[in-house]
């Protein structure tokens, strides 16, 4: 899991170049759901980025989702984004 989170972090740093970034695995929040899949993750991203703060929320989230497009299709069940 640490490798996967690190991969996500590096992709975001490469694409967005934020001032800071934290990733939290909240997959345990879904463990009792009927559709729970242990191979798909619930990730919370806390990202400090003046670039993203200057964008409207939808545009900023679209940039993050497009950066993580493959991961969203294959490994991420849910993605929470907090921009600071």
N, C-alpha and C positions, 0 to 999 in steps of 0.2 A: 504494500500500500504506500509506503514512504516513497518508493521509486515513482509510482504513478503521480502522487502529489507533487513531487519534485519536477516531473515532466510537465505537468500543467503550469507550475510556477515559471519554469524556464520559457515556455511558449508565450505566456503573458508578458514576461519581462522583455522578450525579444520583440514582440509585436507592439506593445504599448509603452514600455519603459517607465513603469510607475515609480513613484518615490518610495513606496513600501507595499508589501503584499503579505497576507497571511492566508493560509488555507486550513480549513477545519473539516474533518471527516465526521459528518452527522448521520452516517448510514444507520446507526443503531436506532434512530428515530423511526425508521421504516420497518424494523425487524418483525413487527407483529402484523404488518399489512398483508393482506391476502396475496397481493402481487409481488411481494418481496423477493428480490433476486440478489443473493450474496455477491454476485459478480458485477453488479451495477451499484454505483455509489451516489450518496447524497453529499455534495460538497458545498461548503460555505466559503466564499471568497470575500475577504475584507481587503480592499485595494485603495491605497492612497495615491491619487493621481490628479494633478491639476488639469491635465489634458482631458480626462474623462469628466471632471467637474464642470468644464466649460461647455460640454455637450449636453443636450437634453437627455433625460434618463433613458428613453427608448433607444436613441442612437448609441449611447455608451454601452448599454446592454447588448445591442446587436453586434457591436465591435467585439465584445468579449465572447459572445456565442459563436461568432464566425471564426474567431481565433481557436476556439475549442470544438469546432464542427465535428471532427472525427470522434473525439472523445464523447461528445453528446450522443452520437449515434450508437456507440458501442459500449461505453463504460460508465457514463454518468446518467443516473436516473433523475436526479434533481440538482439544480444549481441555484444557490442563493447568492446574491451579489449585494455587497454594501460598498458604496463609494464614499470615501472620506476626502 
